[in-house]
Amino acid sequence: MKLYYAPLACSLADHIALLEAGMQFEREQVDLRTKRTATGRDITEITGKSYVPALVLDDGEVVTENIAVLDWIAGRYPALGLEGPLGRTRLLEALTFISTEIHRAFKPFWHNRSVAEKAHAAETINRHMQYFSDRMRGDYLLGDHPSVADFYLFVMLLWAQRFGVTIPEEIVALGDRLSRRAAVREAMSVEGLL
Ligand SMILES: N[C@@H](CCC(=O)N[C@@H](CS)C(=O)NCC(=O)O)C(=O)O
């Protein structure tokens, strides 16, 4: 199995999740500007979408889209998911909220849009983070143990720090807890983020 990732990209969530799950995997960095992988391949040969994350499974199947990759990992390592009749639904609900509302809201920062657009985006991001903060019932996003949704949110926290976006204190504290985990430190170290 091989993860194609880029430093500080949303693929960091999958990187952390694979390490947390103790899965055996290779990893290869992708330059998102040139679309070249570290071994000189064009990422478009691996995934026609030309972006990360892309997870190539042992049978050659390629899984893309963060929600799908994280759900796949949680399916194989249920400790990173959520128990109960609505467990998977709640997990997908959180992952989708992060992907389609929070991740997407960072676009004005990545594309260096106007000050007004960035201010509006920062307000949206803070409001969405507050939604999570108001509903946390344990040390982590969905309870007492970290799920793959925490790792995706963690990447959003790093982005918020990078762009100076204010986020609720409870979510900052969640990020601090996550950043002390061995898997998080290893993934960040490999990606050159420490
Ligand atoms: N819909 C994709 C989007 C993934 C995505 O936004 N990847 C970014 C990094 S965070 C990327 O590779 N961007 C480079 C590009 O689109 O050219 C998903 O949810 O996984």
The ligand as a Gaussian input file, in Angstrom:
#p B3LYP/6-31G(d) Opt

LIG

0 1
 N      -11.773000      16.532000      -3.284000
 C      -10.446000      16.196000      -2.824000
 C       -9.632000      17.468000      -2.733000
 C       -8.232000      17.173000      -2.274000
 C       -7.392000      18.434000      -2.261000
 O       -7.913000      19.549000      -2.096000
 N       -6.098000      18.233000      -2.399000
 C       -5.184000      19.346000      -2.466000
 C       -4.250000      19.353000      -1.273000
 S       -5.125000      19.634000       0.259000
 C       -4.354000      19.206000      -3.718000
 O       -3.783000      18.168000      -3.977000
 N       -4.313000      20.289000      -4.498000
 C       -3.527000      20.341000      -5.701000
 C       -4.374000      20.528000      -6.907000
 O       -5.621000      20.475000      -6.811000
 O       -3.800000      20.738000      -7.968000
 C      -10.507000      15.478000      -1.471000
 O      -11.397000      15.795000      -0.686000
 O       -9.658000      14.615000      -1.204000

